Amino acid sequence: MTHRLTRVCATCLRQQRLNNKYVDARKTPTIWTHVLRNFSMAPSSSDRNSDDPDATAPPGPADSHSSRRALLLGRRRPLSPLERVSQLLPQDSLSKEVWELREKKALGEAETEEQAQEVPTVGESQVEDDAVTQGEETERMEQMMQFGETLLAEYRRSRRVEFRKMFLLQEGAKLQSNWGFLPHQTIAGLPSGSVLRTSVGLPMLLRRPSLEEFSLFMKRGPAISYPKDISAMLMMMDVSEGDTVLESGSGSGAMSLFLSRAVGSRGRVLSVEVRKDHHRCSVLNYQRWRSTWKLRRGEEWPDNVHFHNSDLINSAHLLAGQSFHSIALDMVSPHLALPTVVPHLHSGAVCAVYLANITQIIDLMEGLRCSTLPLVCERIMEVQYRDWLLGPSLKKDGTFNQRKPMREETSEEDENSNDEENEEHTSPKQIPFGSVPYIARPHPEQFSHTGELG
């Protein structure tokens, strides 16, 4: 069975509502209420009034105290067996000892409840402090869009992406497109996921790009390693936080960015590129993502990638005294660099190779056969993704189709034909759950071949 993945992008409207609630909570004091209900077996005053309007409560020293406690606490205390029996008897026949016993018990319960009510005040203050602290952390982590940050603009029509562009937010600039322009001044200061109207009135979604989207839309020199292949390579190499990884073929810096996030601040990545223009492009993209991340989160992206413009085949001096947990090779002839890098690879570690066609894989296998290196080719694979289109079934007039249940009698269909015609023009909210059929088919624009992994 094939497993399929689905990704849904939501705007920040929910986050904006949470921020507004947090601001209102800071302005207005919080009122904590405690609801108490009466589960006493004694008849209430409303019951006595409904049965006998002329009935009055019998006098006694404990009645005034009990009624005052009932008004303050909003409930009646539970009755003891003695009190339940005494209530069944005429109140005038009760002795003085019974009234004194009632009064002592009522005073003891009142003191206990007053002490119990003092404890939640400390907890309530702690809850308020925790809520304020969590709100401050949320506000501190997610910043508003500001100048100098890389953003992604997207316009969809009929469930298709008509326009998508990554740009740098600059003061005084404009976002140009065939669907109108949008001044950068109107974007700054808004939360990520905002929708603005262009000059021609079309909605444009503005949000921050993920690392995957940044690597796909960044300025590139050579062809990049696609995120689907990078994720497979990271799993093959088993990269974890704190590892030291060697990369050959920096290219445009896509693989370097994913390795930087995988090893974390305690790890290190050594990236080697033979061409100067590719080396310059990878360094610029890496620095651009780091500056964008700082404006986005308010914290530094770990500076754990060290770029070198050199040929790995002749870079034995560059690797002297170093050892690596894994190696990623993206070069034309990786079998020529294996004698240089294998001595610096930990025992049992993985060397992942990214090649464009199967003939390069054959040359690699032939190089391993002719060499005496302690290497074994465990797996050769190609990663394929398949996008799908999934949506409700629509009629030509734009309304939803509905499932029609099977009915045995044709007379019932004739009687309910008018009702079905009226349901066709109802709003989507009025259509019950599960009554609209969906249509699923592969996307007509699929990923082409990107490379082989070994």
C-alpha positions as CSV (number, residue, x, y, z in Angstrom):
1,M,0.0,0.0,0.0
2,T,1.3,3.4,-1.0
3,H,1.4,6.0,1.8
4,R,0.5,9.6,0.8
5,L,1.3,12.8,2.6
6,T,-0.8,15.9,2.7
7,R,0.3,19.4,3.7
8,V,-2.2,22.3,4.6
9,C,-1.0,25.9,4.9
10,A,-3.1,28.1,7.2
11,T,-3.0,31.7,7.6
12,C,-2.2,33.4,10.9
13,L,-5.7,34.5,11.6
14,R,-6.0,32.1,14.5
15,Q,-2.6,33.3,15.9
16,Q,-3.8,36.9,15.5
17,R,-6.9,36.2,17.5
18,L,-4.9,34.7,20.2
19,N,-2.6,37.7,20.3
20,N,-5.7,40.0,20.6
21,K,-7.0,38.0,23.5
22,Y,-3.7,38.2,25.2
23,V,-3.6,42.0,24.8
24,D,-7.1,42.3,26.2
25,A,-6.2,40.0,29.1
26,R,-3.2,42.3,30.0
27,K,-5.5,45.4,30.0
28,T,-8.4,44.0,32.0
29,P,-8.0,42.2,35.4
30,T,-8.8,38.6,35.6
31,I,-11.8,37.6,37.7
32,W,-11.8,34.1,39.1
33,T,-15.1,32.7,40.2
34,H,-15.9,29.6,42.1
35,V,-19.3,28.0,41.5
36,L,-20.9,26.1,44.4
37,R,-24.0,24.1,44.1
38,N,-26.5,23.0,46.7
39,F,-26.8,19.2,47.2
40,S,-28.4,19.4,50.6
41,M,-31.3,17.1,51.4
42,A,-33.1,19.8,53.4
43,P,-36.0,21.5,51.6
44,S,-35.1,24.9,50.1
45,S,-36.9,28.1,50.9
46,S,-38.5,28.1,47.5
47,D,-40.0,24.7,48.1
48,R,-41.4,25.8,51.5
49,N,-42.8,29.0,50.0
50,S,-44.4,27.1,47.1
51,D,-46.1,24.6,49.5
52,D,-47.1,26.9,52.3
53,P,-46.8,30.7,51.8
54,D,-47.5,31.4,55.5
55,A,-44.8,29.0,56.8
56,T,-42.0,30.6,58.6
57,A,-38.6,29.3,59.8
58,P,-38.5,28.3,63.4
59,P,-36.4,30.5,65.6
60,G,-33.1,29.2,66.8
61,P,-29.5,30.4,67.3
62,A,-28.1,28.3,64.5
63,D,-30.7,29.4,61.8
64,S,-29.3,32.9,61.5
65,H,-25.8,31.7,61.2
66,S,-26.7,29.0,58.7
67,S,-28.7,31.4,56.5
68,R,-25.8,33.8,56.5
69,R,-23.3,31.1,55.5
70,A,-25.7,30.0,52.7
71,L,-25.8,33.5,51.3
72,L,-22.0,33.8,51.4
73,L,-21.0,30.4,50.1
74,G,-24.0,29.8,47.8
75,R,-24.8,26.4,49.1
76,R,-25.9,24.5,52.2
77,R,-23.7,22.3,54.3
78,P,-24.5,18.5,54.4
79,L,-26.7,17.4,57.2
80,S,-25.7,14.9,59.9
81,P,-27.9,11.9,60.8
82,L,-28.9,13.7,64.0
83,E,-29.9,16.8,62.1
84,R,-31.9,14.8,59.6
85,V,-33.9,13.2,62.4
86,S,-34.3,16.5,64.2
87,Q,-35.8,18.1,61.1
88,L,-38.5,15.4,61.0
89,L,-39.6,16.4,64.5
90,P,-41.4,19.6,65.4
91,Q,-38.9,22.4,65.9
92,D,-40.6,23.6,69.1
93,S,-39.9,20.2,70.8
94,L,-36.2,20.3,70.3
95,S,-34.1,20.7,73.4
96,K,-31.4,23.3,74.1
97,E,-28.6,20.7,73.8
98,V,-29.6,20.0,70.2
99,W,-29.5,23.7,69.3
100,E,-26.0,24.2,71.0
101,L,-24.7,21.1,69.1
102,R,-25.9,22.6,65.8
103,E,-24.2,26.0,66.5
104,K,-20.9,24.4,67.4
105,K,-20.8,22.3,64.3
106,A,-21.8,25.2,62.1
107,L,-18.9,27.4,63.5
108,G,-16.4,24.6,63.0
109,E,-17.4,24.1,59.4
110,A,-17.3,27.9,58.7
111,E,-13.7,28.1,59.9
112,T,-12.6,25.1,57.8
113,E,-14.2,26.6,54.6
114,E,-12.6,30.0,55.2
115,Q,-9.1,28.4,55.5
116,A,-9.8,26.4,52.3
117,Q,-10.8,29.5,50.4
118,E,-7.4,31.2,51.2
119,V,-5.4,28.5,49.4
120,P,-6.7,29.0,45.8
121,T,-5.7,32.6,45.8
122,V,-2.0,31.6,45.6
123,G,-2.7,29.1,42.8
124,E,-4.7,31.7,40.9
125,S,-1.8,34.1,41.0
126,Q,0.5,31.4,39.8
127,V,-1.8,30.5,36.9
128,E,-2.0,34.1,35.9
129,D,1.8,34.4,36.0
130,D,2.2,31.2,33.9
131,A,-0.4,32.5,31.4
132,V,1.5,35.8,31.0
133,T,4.8,34.0,30.7
134,Q,3.5,31.7,28.0
135,G,2.0,34.7,26.1
136,E,5.3,36.5,26.3
137,E,7.1,33.5,24.9
138,T,4.7,33.1,22.1
139,E,4.9,36.8,21.2
140,R,8.7,36.7,21.4
141,M,9.1,33.7,19.1
142,E,6.9,34.8,16.3
143,Q,7.8,38.3,14.9
144,M,5.9,40.4,12.5
145,M,7.2,40.6,8.9
146,Q,9.8,43.3,8.6
147,F,12.2,44.8,6.1
148,G,15.2,42.7,5.2
149,E,13.3,39.4,5.5
150,T,12.7,36.9,2.7
151,L,9.0,36.3,2.1
152,L,6.9,34.2,-0.2
153,A,4.0,35.6,-2.2
154,E,1.3,33.2,-3.6
155,Y,-1.9,33.6,-5.6
156,R,-4.3,30.7,-6.2
157,R,-7.2,30.4,-8.6
158,S,-9.5,27.4,-9.0
159,R,-7.3,25.3,-6.7
160,R,-4.2,26.0,-8.9
161,V,-1.2,28.0,-8.0
162,E,-1.0,30.7,-10.6
163,F,1.8,32.8,-9.1
164,R,4.5,32.1,-6.5
165,K,7.5,34.2,-5.9
166,M,10.1,34.6,-3.2
167,F,11.4,38.1,-2.7
168,L,13.3,40.3,-0.2
169,L,11.2,42.8,1.7
170,Q,12.8,46.2,1.1
171,E,11.7,49.7,1.9
172,G,10.3,51.6,-1.1
173,A,10.1,48.5,-3.4
174,K,7.1,46.9,-5.0
175,L,6.1,43.3,-5.7
176,Q,5.5,43.1,-9.4
177,S,3.4,40.4,-11.1
178,N,0.9,39.9,-13.9
179,W,-1.9,40.1,-11.3
180,G,-1.0,43.6,-10.1
181,F,1.6,45.1,-7.9
182,L,1.9,45.3,-4.1
183,P,4.0,47.9,-2.3
184,H,6.4,46.5,0.3
185,Q,5.4,49.3,2.7
186,T,2.0,47.7,3.1
187,I,3.4,44.3,3.9
188,A,5.8,45.4,6.7
189,G,4.4,45.1,10.2
190,L,1.8,42.4,9.3
191,P,1.8,38.8,10.6
192,S,2.9,36.0,8.4
193,G,0.0,34.5,6.5
194,S,-1.8,37.8,5.8
195,V,-3.8,38.2,2.6
196,L,-3.6,41.6,0.8
197,R,-5.3,42.9,-2.4
198,T,-3.1,43.8,-5.3
199,S,-3.6,46.9,-7.5
200,V,-6.2,45.0,-9.6
201,G,-8.0,43.6,-6.5
202,L,-6.8,40.0,-6.5
203,P,-6.0,38.4,-3.1
204,M,-2.3,37.7,-2.6
205,L,-1.1,35.4,0.3
206,L,2.1,36.6,2.0
207,R,3.9,34.3,4.3
208,R,7.4,33.2,5.4
209,P,8.9,30.3,3.4
210,S,9.9,27.1,4.9
211,L,13.4,25.7,4.5
212,E,12.1,23.4,1.7
213,E,10.5,26.4,-0.2
214,F,13.6,28.5,0.4
215,S,15.9,25.9,-1.2
216,L,13.5,25.6,-4.2
217,F,13.1,29.3,-4.9
218,M,16.5,30.7,-3.9
219,K,19.0,32.1,-6.4
220,R,20.9,29.1,-7.8
221,G,23.9,28.5,-10.0
222,P,24.0,24.8,-10.6
223,A,21.0,22.4,-10.2
224,I,20.2,21.9,-6.6
225,S,19.6,18.7,-4.7
226,Y,15.8,18.6,-4.3
227,P,14.3,18.3,-0.8
228,K,12.8,14.9,-1.5
229,D,16.3,13.6,-2.3
230,I,17.9,15.4,0.6
231,S,15.5,14.0,3.1
232,A,16.2,10.5,1.8
233,M,20.0,11.1,2.1
234,L,19.7,12.4,5.6
235,M,17.9,9.2,6.6
236,M,20.5,7.0,4.8
237,M,23.3,8.9,6.6
238,D,21.5,8.8,9.9
239,V,22.5,12.4,10.7
240,S,21.8,13.6,14.2
241,E,22.6,16.5,16.4
242,G,26.2,16.9,17.2
243,D,27.6,15.0,14.2
244,T,30.4,16.1,12.0
245,V,29.6,15.7,8.3
246,L,31.6,16.2,5.1
247,E,29.9,17.5,2.0
248,S,31.5,17.5,-1.4
249,G,29.7,19.7,-4.0
250,S,28.2,22.7,-2.2
251,G,26.3,23.7,-5.4
252,S,23.7,26.4,-4.5
253,G,23.8,25.5,-0.8
254,A,20.5,23.5,-0.5
255,M,22.1,20.4,1.0
256,S,24.3,22.6,3.3
257,L,21.2,24.2,4.8
258,F,19.6,20.9,5.6
259,L,22.8,19.5,7.1
260,S,23.2,22.6,9.2
261,R,19.8,22.1,10.7
262,A,20.3,18.4,11.2
263,V,23.6,18.6,13.1
264,G,22.5,21.6,15.2
265,S,24.6,24.0,17.2
266,R,26.8,21.3,18.6
267,G,27.6,19.8,15.2
268,R,29.8,20.9,12.3
269,V,29.6,20.6,8.5
270,L,32.6,20.9,6.1
271,S,31.4,21.8,2.6
272,V,33.9,21.7,-0.3
273,E,33.2,23.1,-3.8
274,V,35.6,23.1,-6.7
275,R,34.1,25.9,-8.7
276,K,34.4,29.5,-7.5
277,D,31.0,30.7,-8.8
278,H,29.2,27.8,-7.1
279,H,31.1,28.4,-3.9
280,R,30.1,32.1,-3.9
281,C,26.5,31.2,-4.6
282,S,26.2,28.7,-1.8
283,V,27.8,31.1,0.8
284,L,25.4,33.9,-0.2
285,N,22.3,31.6,0.1
286,Y,23.5,30.3,3.5
287,Q,24.0,33.9,4.8
288,R,20.7,35.0,3.4
289,W,18.8,32.3,5.2
290,R,20.7,33.0,8.5
291,S,19.8,36.7,8.3
292,T,16.2,35.9,7.5
293,W,16.0,33.5,10.4
294,K,17.3,36.1,12.9
295,L,14.6,38.6,11.8
296,R,12.0,35.9,11.9
297,R,12.7,34.3,15.3
298,G,14.9,36.9,17.0
299,E,17.7,34.4,17.5
300,E,20.8,33.3,15.6
301,W,20.8,30.3,13.2
302,P,23.8,28.2,14.1
303,D,26.9,29.1,12.1
304,N,28.1,25.5,11.8
305,V,28.9,25.2,8.0
306,H,32.4,25.9,6.9
307,F,32.7,26.4,3.1
308,H,36.0,25.8,1.2
309,N,36.8,26.4,-2.5
310,S,38.9,23.3,-3.2
311,D,38.9,20.0,-5.0
312,L,38.2,17.2,-2.7
313,I,40.4,14.8,-4.6
314,N,43.5,16.9,-3.8
315,S,42.4,18.1,-0.4
316,A,44.1,15.6,1.9
317,H,45.6,18.5,3.8
318,L,42.2,20.0,4.4
319,L,40.9,16.8,6.1
320,A,44.1,16.2,8.1
321,G,43.3,15.4,11.8
322,Q,39.5,15.3,11.2
323,S,37.0,12.5,11.3
324,F,33.4,12.4,10.1
325,H,30.3,10.5,11.1
326,S,29.0,10.6,7.5
327,I,29.8,11.9,4.1
328,A,27.6,13.3,1.3
329,L,29.1,13.3,-2.2
330,D,27.5,15.3,-5.1
331,M,30.1,15.3,-7.8
332,V,30.7,13.9,-11.3
333,S,33.3,11.2,-10.4
334,P,32.8,10.3,-6.7
335,H,34.8,7.1,-7.0
336,L,38.0,9.3,-7.6
337,A,37.5,11.0,-4.2
338,L,36.8,7.9,-2.2
339,P,40.5,7.1,-1.5
340,T,40.9,10.5,0.1
341,V,37.8,10.6,2.3
342,V,37.5,7.0,3.4
343,P,40.4,7.1,5.9
344,H,38.6,10.0,7.7
345,L,35.3,8.1,8.0
346,H,34.2,6.5,11.3
347,S,34.0,2.7,11.3
348,G,30.5,1.6,10.2
349,A,29.6,5.1,9.0
350,V,27.7,5.9,5.7
351,C,28.8,7.6,2.5
352,A,25.8,8.7,0.5
353,V,26.3,9.5,-3.2
354,Y,24.0,11.7,-5.3
355,L,24.3,11.1,-9.0
356,A,22.2,12.2,-12.0
357,N,22.0,9.0,-14.1
358,I,22.5,5.3,-13.9
359,T,25.7,5.3,-16.0
360,Q,27.5,7.2,-13.2
361,I,26.3,4.6,-10.8
362,I,28.0,2.0,-13.0
363,D,31.2,3.9,-12.9
364,L,31.0,4.1,-9.1
365,M,30.4,0.3,-8.8
366,E,33.4,-0.4,-11.2
367,G,35.6,1.9,-9.1
368,L,34.7,0.1,-5.9
369,R,35.4,-3.3,-7.6
370,C,38.9,-2.2,-8.8
371,S,39.8,-0.5,-5.5
372,T,40.8,-2.1,-2.2
373,L,38.6,0.2,-0.1
374,P,36.6,-1.3,2.8
375,L,33.3,-0.2,1.3
376,V,30.1,-2.1,0.4
377,C,27.3,-0.7,-1.8
378,E,24.2,-1.5,0.3
379,R,21.5,0.2,-1.7
380,I,20.7,2.1,-4.9
381,M,17.4,3.9,-5.0
382,E,15.4,6.7,-6.7
383,V,12.9,8.8,-4.7
384,Q,9.7,9.6,-6.5
385,Y,6.9,11.9,-5.2
386,R,3.4,11.9,-6.7
387,D,1.1,14.9,-6.2
388,W,-2.6,14.5,-6.1
389,L,-5.6,16.7,-6.8
390,L,-8.5,16.2,-4.3
391,G,-11.7,18.3,-4.3
392,P,-15.5,18.1,-4.0
393,S,-17.5,17.3,-7.0
394,L,-19.0,20.5,-8.5
395,K,-21.7,21.1,-11.1
396,K,-21.4,23.5,-14.0
397,D,-23.1,26.3,-12.1
398,G,-20.5,25.9,-9.2
399,T,-22.8,24.2,-6.7
400,F,-22.0,20.9,-5.0
401,N,-23.1,17.5,-6.2
402,Q,-24.8,15.4,-3.5
403,R,-25.0,11.7,-3.1
404,K,-28.5,10.3,-3.8
405,P,-29.5,7.4,-1.6
406,M,-31.0,4.3,-3.1
407,R,-34.8,4.2,-2.9
408,E,-37.0,1.3,-3.8
409,E,-40.3,3.2,-4.4
410,T,-40.3,5.5,-7.4
411,S,-43.2,7.5,-5.9
412,E,-41.0,8.8,-3.1
413,E,-38.5,10.1,-5.6
414,D,-41.2,12.0,-7.4
415,E,-42.5,13.5,-4.1
416,N,-39.0,14.6,-3.0
417,S,-37.8,15.9,-6.4
418,N,-38.7,19.4,-5.4
419,D,-36.8,19.1,-2.2
420,E,-33.7,17.9,-4.0
421,E,-33.8,20.9,-6.4
422,N,-33.9,23.3,-3.5
423,E,-31.0,21.6,-1.7
424,E,-28.8,22.1,-4.8
425,H,-28.7,25.8,-4.2
426,T,-28.1,25.6,-0.4
427,S,-24.9,26.9,1.1
428,P,-22.0,24.5,1.9
429,K,-22.7,24.9,5.6
430,Q,-26.2,23.6,5.2
431,I,-25.1,20.4,3.4
432,P,-24.7,17.6,5.9
433,F,-21.4,15.9,6.5
434,G,-20.6,13.0,4.1
435,S,-23.2,13.9,1.5
436,V,-20.8,15.5,-1.0
437,P,-18.7,13.1,-3.2
438,Y,-15.0,13.9,-3.8
439,I,-12.9,13.4,-6.9
440,A,-9.2,12.4,-6.6
441,R,-6.7,12.1,-9.5
442,P,-3.0,12.5,-9.9
443,H,-1.7,16.0,-10.5
444,P,-1.0,16.6,-14.3
445,E,2.3,18.3,-13.4
446,Q,4.6,15.7,-11.7
447,F,8.2,15.8,-10.6
448,S,10.7,14.7,-13.3
449,H,13.7,12.6,-12.6
450,T,16.2,14.3,-10.3
451,G,18.9,11.8,-9.4
452,E,20.0,8.4,-8.1
453,L,21.0,7.8,-4.5
454,G,23.6,5.2,-3.6
